[in-house]
Amino acid sequence: MSDLTFKIIFIAVVFGISLFIAMYTTYAERKLAAFLQDRLGPNRAGPFGILQPLADGIKLFFKEEFIPKVSDRMLFILGPALFMCTALMTSAVIPFAPDLVIGDRTFSMQATDLNVGILYLFGVVSLGVYGILIGGWASNNKFSLLGAIRAASQNISYELAMGLSIIALIMVNSSLSLREIVDQQSGFNWNILYQPLGFIIFIVCAFAETNRAPFDLPECETELVGGYHTEFSSMKLGFYLFAEYIHVFISSAVLSTLYFGAYHFPGVSSLEPGILKTVLGAAVMFAKISFFIFLFIWIRWTLPRFRYDQLMNLGWKVLIPLAVLNILITAIISLI
């Protein structure tokens, strides 16, 4: 098998896994929410409701397609498509497992190893808000537009703190490549031990970037009907909702990669390169991802939504000063 063929297969597999995990994250969220609220949750479609995500997907596919007469038709279609594409593109630089060694051939378990992988990640994530802005503006609905403006200001506010927290991490690892950052965390040498404050800032910003509760101001039903996707139906609405869960999956993968050693774990890192190491490493990586997905769900159904002024104050008056302080502390420790 040539390297190009393996790369194409690997990208297709990651694409499929992203969609599958996002699909069943909806099921896990509904089941966990039901448990926290002493309910049963989905239990009709298949055993224990396991086919509920498929039923939801089929329903969205066959719902009537509706485009408001007063909307900008081209941008109305482009918005959810752009949001979905940017969500899927972010997985390109994430190393999901150790290199696969078969005989004298070595295959990278990463779509592409950019030497500026973190910059790519932030660039693509920043583009995602354009899908929300375009969809909200093209709907020609005041609630949609207000939700889109909220999303844009929220993303800008929290991307600053997130970027500053990453600067301190780069100072520790001296690299922008995600593969090199992961390799430096071999064994139990995880970045969370050196950057606990940076991790807290990053995960709070990740909640805000994914528009998840308690930071779901762009789509809060009590004020904005449905927010930026109020006018969307069928699979256009499905793209917006589905892309949010893909963002949760990717955010969990990034958190695992940057702070928790990705596929590294005591015992696994010391194995000889081969199929066993690759499989165990992938299992460790997805176990960490699953934990963070659970955390995203748990927080959503535990904490109440912030007011908008509280959201902005937290980003500008708390997280950004803390991130700058973290950079200074990291610089001082590095010089000692």
N, C-alpha and C positions, 0 to 999 in steps of 0.2 A: 504494500500500500504506500503510495506516495504521500509526502507531507501535505500537499495541497488537498488530496482526497480526504485525509484524516482531518484536516482543518475544517473542511466543509461539513463533514459528518459531525464533528464536535460542535460547530456553531449551530447546526440543526438540532442536536441533542439539548444544548443549553437553551435554545429557543423553546423547545418543547417542555423542558423542565420548568422554565420560568412561567409558562402558561399554566402548566399543571399545578404547580405550587400556588400560584395566584388564585386559581380556580378553587382549590380545596382549602385555601386560607379563609375564603368566604364561609365555607362549611364549618371550619374550626372556630371561627369567630362567633357564628350563630349558636353553636353548641356550647362554647365557653360562656357566652352571654347568658344563655338559658340556665346554665349551671349556677352562675353567680346570682341570678334572679329567681332561682328555684322553679325553673320551667323545664320542659322537655326539649324544646328546640325542634328542628326539622326531624320528622320521624315517619313520613309517609312514602317518600320516593326511595324505594329500595330498603334493604335492612339498615335500621338505625338512621335512615335518611341519607345514606351515603351517596345516593344518586341525585340529591337535591341540586348541587352545582350544575349538573348536566341539564336538569329540568329548567333551571333558571336561564341557562344559555340558550336552550331551544326556544324558550318563551321570548327572549329578546330578539332572536333571529326572525321569528314569525310575527312579531308585533308590527302594527301598521307604521309605515315610515311617514313622518310628519315634518315638513319644513315650513315655518311661518312665512306667510306671504310678504311681510314687510322686512324679512331678514336679508342679509347678503348671502345668497345661496352658495357661492364658491367658498367663502370663508367659513360659512356654517358647516360645510363638509370638511374643510381643511383642519379646523380646530381640534376635534377629537382624534383625527388621524395623526396629527403632529404630536399630540400628547402621548398617544400610544407608542409611536415610533421612538420618541426620545426615551420613554421608559424601558423599551427593549434594548436600546443601544448601549445602555450603561453597563450591561454585563460583559461587554467585550474585553475589558482589561482586568477582570477579576480572576485570579488563579483559584480554581475550584478543587485541585488535588495536586499531589506531587507528580513530577514528570513520569509518564508511562514508559518503562523500559522493556522492550521485547527483543531479546537477542542483542544485536549490536545497534538496534534502532531506538532512538529516544523521541518520544512525542510529547509536546507541551500540552498540559491540560488547561490552557488559557488561550482564548481566541487570538489575542495579540498582546505582546509584552512591550508596551510603549515605555520609553525612558521618561516620559512625562505623563504617566498613567493617571496620577491624581489630578493634573490640570485637565486632562480629557474628561475625567469623571465630573469635575465641577462644571466644565463647559457644557456638557450634554445636559446635566441636571438643570443648569440655568436656562437652557433653551425650552425646557418643559413648560415653564410658565407662559410661554408664548401661545401654546395650545389652549390654555385656559383663557388668556386675554382675548385671543382671536374668537374663540367660541362665545365668550360672554358679550363681546362687542357686536359680533355678527348677529346675535339673537334679537337685537333691537328691543331689549327688555330691560327696564331699569333695575330690576332685582338681579338679573344676570350680570349686567355691567358692574353693579356695586360689588357683587361676589368676585368678579374678575379683578377689580381694582384692589380689593382686600387681599386676594391671592398674590398679586404682584408686589404689593408693599410688604406683605408678610415674608415672601421669599427673599426679597432684597434685604430686609432687616436681619433675617436669621442666617443668610448666606455669609454675611460679613463675620458674624461670630464663629460660624463653622469654619470659614477659611482661616481665621486667626488661630483657632484651636489646632488646625492642621499644620500651620507654620511651626508651632512648637514640636509637633510630632516629626516634621521634616528635620528640624534641628537635631533631634535625637538620632534619627536614622540616616541622615545625610543622603537621602535619595528621594526621587519622585516616582520611581518605579514600584508598583505594587508587589511585583515578584521579589524585588530586593528587600522591601520592607518585611515581607513574609519570611524570607530566608533568614533575616536577622533575628526572628523570634523563635528559632528552632528550640525544641524541647519545651521548657517552661519560661523562656525569656520573653514573655509577652509585654507589649507596650503599655498595657493597663497598669503594670507595676511602676512604670516611670512617668506616666501621664494620666493619673487618676482624675485630676481636675479637667484636663483636656477631653477626656472621655465623657465626663458628665455634661460638659458644654456641647460636645458633638452629638450626643444622643438626644438632648433636649432640642437642638436645632433639627435633627433628623425627624422628630415628631412634627415640628412646624413645617418642614419642607414637604412632608407627605400629606399635609392637611388633615392629619389625624387628631382626634380628640386627645387632649383638651385644646388643641389649636385648630379646630375645624371651622373657624370663622368664615371662610369663603363660601361655605355651603350650609350654614346653620339654618335649619328649617324654621325656627321660631321667628327669625327676622327676615330671611330672604327667600322664602318658599322652598327653593332647592339650590339657590346660589347660581353659580355660573352655568350649570347644566339644566336650569329650569325648563327651557324650551326644547330640550333634546329628548328623543324617543328612540325606540328600537336599538340597533347596534351602535349608534352614535352615543347614546347614553351608556350602553354597555362598555364602549371603549373608555369613557371617562371613569366609570366605576372600576373596571378591570385594571386600568393603568395604575390606579391608586394602590391596588394590592400588589402589582408588580413592583411599584416603588417601595412598598413595605419589605418585599423579598430582597430587593437589591440593597436597600438600606441595612437590612440585617446582615447581608453578605459583606458589605463594606465595613460595618462595625466589627464583624468577626475577623476580617482581613487586617484592619489597621490596628486593632487593640487586643485581639485575643488569639493571635498566632495563626489564624485561618485553619489550615489542615494540620498544623503542628500540635503534637500532644506527647507528653512523656511516654516513651516506649515506641510510639509510631515513628518519631523522627529518627530513631536509631536503627530502624530496619534497613536492610539492603534494598537498593532501588529495584523495583519489579512490580508485577501486577498486584501482589498482596499489599505492598506499601501504598500504591495508588488507590486501591479500593478502600483500605482502612482510612487513609487520609481524606478521601471524599466523604466517608461516613462521619468522620470527626467534624469536617467542615459543615455538613448539612445538619448535624446535631446542634452545633453552635447557632446556625441560622435559625433552626426551629425554636431554640430558646428565645432568641430576640423577637421572632414573630409572635410567640406567646406573650412576650413582654409588651409588644405593641397592642395586642388585643386586650391584655389585662388592664393596661393603663386606660384604654378607651372606655372600658366599662366600669372604671373605678373612680376616676377624677371628673369633676364637673368642668364645663367649658369656661374659659376665661372671658372676661369682657374685652372689647377691642383695645381699650386704653391700657389694660393690664398686659395684653399681648405685646403691644409696642414698647411699653416700659420695661418689660422683662428682656426684650431683645436689645434695646439701645442702652438702658441704664444699668443692667445687671450683667448680661452675658458678654457683651463687648468689653466692658472694663475688666471682667474676670479673665477673658481670653488674653487681653493685653498683659495683665498681671502674670498669667501663666507663661507667656513668652519671656517676660523679664526673669522670672524664677528659673526657667529652663536655661536661659543664657548664662545666668550667674552660676548655676550648678555646673554647666558645661565648661566654664572657665576655671573653676576651682580644681 
